[in-house]
Amino acid sequence: MTSLLDTISEIEQSAIGELKSASDQSALEAWHIRYLGRKGKLTQVLRSLAGVANLDERRAGGQRANVAKERLEAAYSEQRSQIEEQRLSSVIAGERLDVTLPGIAVPRGRLHPVTQTMRDVLAAFVSMGFQVAEGPEIEWDHYNFEALRIPAEHPARDMWDTLWIDYEQDGRRPMLMRTHTSPNQIRIMEKTRPPVRVVVPGKCYRFEATDPTHEWMMQQVEGLAVDDGISMADLKGSLTDFARRIFGPERRTAFRCDYFPFVEPGMEMRIDCFICRGEGRLEDGRPCRTCHQTGWIEILGAGMVHPEILENVGYDSGRYTGFAFGLGIERIALLRYGIEDIRHLYANDLRFLEQF
Ligand code: FA5
């Protein structure tokens, strides 16, 4: 009897002693298996009680073994919580955030020079009484060409190298990437009655080689004014006023005859070249590439709306007259910021873009 109780006490003592040195989860589990597992030391003692013939001895041994089991389970739980607590505090210590460290600077963005220019150009026209409208980038041949008096096979189509969306059907390709914003002249007049004063911004696409003043994608602003008695003087006055608002009073402008099938008469407006100051040559005598040595840069095409177009949209051309223009936003950005090549604008090089 004494020896059974002694054995249980010895097992208990050595278990408590070993438990103190179990400092991590796996050592703790090994300890549990060693003493309290199915083949553990204390479990074996409990099992062996069945073979004790004396009832009192068996009962006393059973009670003592159960007390030992409870103590060991309690000690085990406590040790497990301590190990978990230690693990958590070392994880927390490792992840502590030092809020006094300087943060990572986030670079501030700004508007692209073309976007800035577009906004300023539209604001200038809005302040002159124009409304802003928009139209589709994928356009019908009808609006881009036909309704603007440029039928298929007309040589004027060569002025706009076209990116087509459709394959040819019955000798025609009805859908294209608009080559200019002029289709909106028709779209707007079909939907409204005079007086009309509207500007239409948007991207245009041309299948052409790039150079310092030409890109295959560029943005235009179309302008249209139709009313009783609008004259060429209104056209020249409005566009000169616009140029002064955007470029300042010192910039020189020039109008020159040009041909567009949808206006009569047609013209282009030019601004003196900002790189060679209108000389055609740089200070060191080299020819100016930006203006092709002419001293001028064309920024827009314009003219008086052709009477046939007014009639086709149901306007009385005997009563109403109008002017229209289409300007290139990138060209205006080049002039404003002194950029010598349009291709920098869409190259997406931050070293360039950060200068504006
Ligand atoms: C037109 O596109 C006519 N629709 C303009 C017009 C409207 C005339 C209304 C009469 C009445 P043009 O192809 O010249 O015309 O282009 C007009 C302007 O867009 C040019 O003056 C230029 O500033 C700009 N532009 C034209 N092609 C390019 C290009 N490839 N890259 C950059 N800008 C361009």
Boltz pocket constraint, residues with backbone or C-beta under 6 A from the ligand:
constraints:
  - pocket:
      binder: B
      contacts: [[A, 159], [A, 179], [A, 180], [A, 181], [A, 182], [A, 206], [A, 208], [A, 213], [A, 214], [A, 215], [A, 216], [A, 217], [A, 218], [A, 219], [A, 220], [A, 223], [A, 260], [A, 263], [A, 266], [A, 267], [A, 269], [A, 298], [A, 299], [A, 300], [A, 301], [A, 302], [A, 303], [A, 324], [A, 325], [A, 326], [A, 327], [A, 328], [A, 329], [A, 330], [A, 331], [A, 342]]
      max_distance: 6.0
